[in-house]
Amino acid sequence: VVPVRRGYWGGRIGDPHTVPEKLSGKTGSVHCRLIPAPRGTGVVAAPTIKKLLQLAGVGDCYTCSSGQTRSMGNFVQAGFSCLKQSYAYLTPDLWMDTSFTKGPYQEHTDFLAKTAEKAARASQANQSG
């Protein structure tokens, strides 16, 4: 059991219905590629991959496959490795919020300004005295 990330094609209206980006997987000699599709397209794939995508909850998707796709085990595993890669790439909506801290010069500006004033006064006192 692996999590499958779903996304949008075009605008973010309604529920996610397709794969978030182009995904590819390979097992044995079989290469499989999942390509996002517009809403209402359905799953355009061979019957085995279509069943796999329907069980994963992907409603609209184009597929492209090459190699010895008659070997059913490798074909299904290649499609499964495509789905596993849906969480391999982090898009900005999955980034953690970062809190930026002040740099050392910005944080200690007041202290550095006071130190600079003291140094300036001391140099003036040395020059006049």
C-alpha positions in Angstrom: 0.0 0.0 0.0 1.5 3.3 -1.1 0.0 6.8 -1.0 -1.0 8.2 -4.4 -1.0 11.9 -4.9 -3.6 13.3 -7.2 -3.6 16.7 -8.9 -5.3 19.0 -11.3 -5.0 19.7 -15.0 -5.4 23.5 -15.6 -7.2 25.3 -12.7 -7.7 24.0 -9.2 -11.5 23.7 -9.5 -13.2 20.8 -7.8 -11.6 17.7 -6.4 -8.2 16.4 -7.7 -8.8 14.2 -10.7 -5.5 13.4 -12.4 -1.8 12.8 -11.6 0.0 15.9 -10.4 2.8 15.8 -13.1 4.2 13.5 -15.7 5.4 10.3 -14.0 7.5 7.5 -15.4 8.4 4.0 -14.2 10.3 1.0 -15.4 10.3 -2.6 -14.6 12.2 -5.1 -16.7 11.9 -4.0 -20.3 8.6 -2.2 -19.7 8.6 1.6 -19.6 5.3 3.3 -18.5 4.5 7.0 -18.3 1.5 8.7 -16.8 0.5 12.1 -18.2 -2.1 14.5 -16.7 -5.3 14.8 -18.6 -8.2 17.4 -18.6 -11.3 16.7 -16.6 -13.7 14.3 -18.4 -11.1 12.5 -20.5 -11.1 9.3 -18.5 -8.2 6.9 -18.3 -6.7 6.4 -21.7 -4.7 3.2 -21.1 -4.5 -0.5 -21.6 -7.1 -2.5 -19.5 -4.6 -3.6 -16.8 -3.2 -0.1 -16.2 -6.7 1.4 -16.4 -7.8 -0.9 -13.6 -4.7 0.0 -11.5 -5.4 3.7 -12.0 -9.1 3.4 -11.1 -8.2 1.5 -7.9 -5.7 4.3 -7.1 -8.5 6.9 -7.5 -7.1 8.6 -10.7 -10.1 9.6 -12.9 -8.4 11.2 -15.9 -5.0 10.3 -17.2 -3.1 9.6 -20.5 -0.6 6.8 -20.5 2.3 5.8 -22.7 4.0 2.5 -22.5 6.8 0.7 -24.4 8.7 -2.5 -24.2 7.4 -6.1 -23.7 4.0 -5.1 -22.3 2.6 -8.6 -22.7 4.5 -9.7 -19.6 1.7 -8.7 -17.3 3.7 -8.7 -14.1 6.3 -6.2 -15.4 3.6 -4.1 -16.9 1.7 -3.8 -13.7 4.8 -3.2 -11.7 5.9 -0.4 -14.0 2.5 1.3 -13.6 2.8 0.8 -9.8 6.3 2.4 -9.8 4.8 5.4 -11.6 2.2 5.8 -8.9 4.8 5.5 -6.2 6.7 8.4 -7.7 3.8 10.7 -7.2 5.1 11.7 -3.8 8.8 11.7 -4.8 8.6 15.3 -6.1 7.7 18.1 -3.6 5.7 20.9 -5.1 5.4 24.3 -3.3 2.1 23.3 -1.7 3.9 20.6 0.2 6.8 22.8 1.5 6.9 23.4 5.2 6.5 26.9 6.4 9.8 28.5 7.3 10.3 31.2 9.9 13.2 33.5 9.0 15.3 34.8 11.9 17.1 38.0 11.8 20.8 38.0 10.8 23.4 38.9 13.4 23.9 42.4 12.1 20.2 43.1 12.0 19.7 41.6 15.4 22.5 43.6 17.1 22.2 46.9 15.2 21.4 48.9 18.4 24.4 47.5 20.3 26.7 48.0 17.3 25.5 51.6 16.9 26.2 52.4 20.6 29.6 50.8 20.4 30.4 52.9 17.3 29.3 56.1 19.2 31.5 55.2 22.2 34.5 54.6 19.9 33.9 57.9 18.1 33.7 59.8 21.5 36.9 58.1 22.7 38.8 59.0 19.6 37.6 62.6 19.8 38.7 62.7 23.5 42.1 61.4 22.6 42.6 63.9 19.8 41.5 66.9 22.0 43.3 65.8 25.1 
